[in-house]
Amino acid sequence: MLGTYHSHVRYWLDRFNSGGPEALKTRKQLGAKPKIDPDKIKEALEKPPREFSYPVEAWTVKILHAYIRDHLGVNYHPSYVYELIHKLGSSLIKPKTRDVRPPGGDVDKNFKKTLENF
């Protein structure tokens, strides 16, 4: 009749009997506490990875995953690291590569000659 399982109805009835209509209001789900302070990750993202002995200039999910594992002692799954970055309101933006050829795609003739000499 209610379109749900009998066990759900029993749960609601038990809640109502123990606390009245107020007990039926949806309660905030707390979930697990964070394993590390998100501010520590934000602080790290403000500095270049080279400051933490990583041989790159920009943060990537792989490098941040390694930082969290090595420096903060927590081994999150890489996909969760990506999700965590977005939860913090950050993003890992890398510069796009640029085609340096002139319009039309022709490579400079002098450059071609230089390559042929090698």
Kinemage of the C-alpha trace (Angstrom):
@kinemage 1
@onewidth
@group {chain A} dominant
@subgroup {mainchain}
@vectorlist {calphas} color= white
{ca met a 1} P 0.000 0.000 0.000
{ca leu a 2} L 2.843 2.461 0.781
{ca gly a 3} L 5.019 1.298 -2.095
{ca thr a 4} L 7.969 0.364 0.089
{ca tyr a 5} L 9.318 -2.565 2.053
{ca his a 6} L 7.651 -3.797 5.227
{ca ser a 7} L 10.936 -3.264 7.095
{ca his a 8} L 10.898 0.470 6.207
{ca val a 9} L 7.376 0.863 7.548
{ca arg a 10} L 8.362 -0.982 10.742
{ca tyr a 11} L 11.371 1.355 11.134
{ca trp a 12} L 9.176 4.456 10.737
{ca leu a 13} L 6.630 3.057 13.194
{ca asp a 14} L 9.335 2.365 15.773
{ca arg a 15} L 10.695 5.895 15.361
{ca phe a 16} L 7.211 7.373 15.730
{ca asn a 17} L 6.461 5.291 18.829
{ca ser a 18} L 9.728 6.318 20.507
{ca gly a 19} L 9.688 10.060 19.654
{ca gly a 20} L 6.384 11.062 18.099
{ca pro a 21} L 6.024 12.986 14.829
{ca glu a 22} L 9.286 14.885 15.510
{ca ala a 23} L 11.253 11.622 15.302
{ca leu a 24} L 10.066 11.057 11.719
{ca lys a 25} L 11.814 14.165 10.400
{ca thr a 26} L 14.795 13.404 8.211
{ca arg a 27} L 17.987 13.473 10.182
{ca lys a 28} L 21.295 14.690 8.813
{ca gln a 29} L 23.515 11.812 7.797
{ca leu a 30} L 26.931 12.402 9.274
{ca gly a 31} L 28.995 9.811 7.421
{ca ala a 32} L 32.596 9.061 8.147
{ca lys a 33} L 34.887 11.786 9.441
{ca pro a 34} L 37.624 12.912 7.056
{ca lys a 35} L 40.901 11.040 7.483
{ca ile a 36} L 42.859 14.258 7.005
{ca asp a 37} L 42.169 17.967 7.355
{ca pro a 38} L 41.132 19.369 3.943
{ca asp a 39} L 43.011 22.587 4.757
{ca lys a 40} L 46.294 20.651 4.593
{ca ile a 41} L 45.522 19.707 1.003
{ca lys a 42} L 44.526 23.293 0.158
{ca glu a 43} L 47.813 24.553 1.611
{ca ala a 44} L 49.757 22.057 -0.486
{ca leu a 45} L 47.916 23.047 -3.674
{ca glu a 46} L 48.968 26.671 -3.129
{ca lys a 47} L 52.631 25.668 -3.451
{ca pro a 48} L 54.311 24.057 -6.443
{ca pro a 49} L 54.989 20.312 -6.211
{ca arg a 50} L 58.745 21.006 -6.451
{ca glu a 51} L 58.641 22.274 -2.853
{ca phe a 52} L 57.732 18.734 -1.834
{ca ser a 53} L 60.513 17.130 -3.925
{ca tyr a 54} L 58.338 16.164 -6.902
{ca pro a 55} L 60.063 16.802 -10.263
{ca val a 56} L 57.142 18.643 -11.891
{ca glu a 57} L 55.847 22.206 -12.051
{ca ala a 58} L 52.089 21.607 -11.809
{ca trp a 59} L 49.881 19.411 -9.657
{ca thr a 60} L 48.244 16.397 -11.259
{ca val a 61} L 45.983 13.812 -9.645
{ca lys a 62} L 48.885 11.339 -9.621
{ca ile a 63} L 51.253 13.788 -7.925
{ca leu a 64} L 48.631 14.908 -5.404
{ca his a 65} L 47.810 11.259 -4.676
{ca ala a 66} L 51.508 10.609 -4.004
{ca tyr a 67} L 51.738 13.725 -1.806
{ca ile a 68} L 48.737 12.674 0.304
{ca arg a 69} L 50.149 9.161 0.648
{ca asp a 70} L 53.754 10.184 1.350
{ca his a 71} L 53.320 13.351 3.421
{ca leu a 72} L 49.914 12.953 5.066
{ca gly a 73} L 49.948 9.181 5.511
{ca val a 74} L 46.595 8.423 3.874
{ca asn a 75} L 46.244 6.210 0.813
{ca tyr a 76} L 43.119 7.448 -0.966
{ca his a 77} L 42.065 5.925 -4.274
{ca pro a 78} L 43.180 8.198 -7.163
{ca ser a 79} L 39.581 8.710 -8.307
{ca tyr a 80} L 38.694 9.935 -4.817
{ca val a 81} L 41.614 12.382 -4.949
{ca tyr a 82} L 40.066 13.842 -8.105
{ca glu a 83} L 36.687 14.089 -6.337
{ca leu a 84} L 38.324 15.641 -3.282
{ca ile a 85} L 39.926 18.370 -5.402
{ca his a 86} L 36.514 19.383 -6.679
{ca lys a 87} L 34.955 19.240 -3.197
{ca leu a 88} L 37.613 21.712 -2.083
{ca gly a 89} L 36.647 24.064 -4.901
{ca ser a 90} L 39.995 23.629 -6.647
{ca ser a 91} L 40.997 22.321 -10.007
{ca leu a 92} L 44.197 21.030 -11.519
{ca ile a 93} L 44.600 23.063 -14.645
{ca lys a 94} L 47.550 22.313 -16.881
{ca pro a 95} L 48.541 24.549 -19.780
{ca lys a 96} L 47.501 23.266 -23.169
{ca thr a 97} L 50.170 22.563 -25.721
{ca arg a 98} L 50.282 24.981 -28.574
{ca asp a 99} L 51.038 24.310 -32.211
{ca val a 100} L 53.897 26.635 -33.095
{ca arg a 101} L 53.677 26.078 -36.831
{ca pro a 102} L 52.610 29.070 -38.879
{ca pro a 103} L 49.070 29.124 -40.293
{ca gly a 104} L 48.694 26.665 -43.138
{ca gly a 105} L 50.889 24.094 -41.415
{ca asp a 106} L 54.017 24.768 -43.509
{ca val a 107} L 57.240 24.514 -41.598
{ca asp a 108} L 59.783 27.249 -42.249
{ca lys a 109} L 62.096 26.356 -45.198
{ca asn a 110} L 65.210 27.302 -43.216
{ca phe a 111} L 64.115 25.009 -40.425
{ca lys a 112} L 63.673 22.144 -42.903
{ca lys a 113} L 67.164 22.755 -44.282
{ca thr a 114} L 68.598 22.743 -40.769
{ca leu a 115} L 66.924 19.409 -40.047
{ca glu a 116} L 68.231 17.908 -43.305
{ca asn a 117} L 71.818 18.796 -42.294
{ca phe a 118} L 71.577 16.616 -39.184
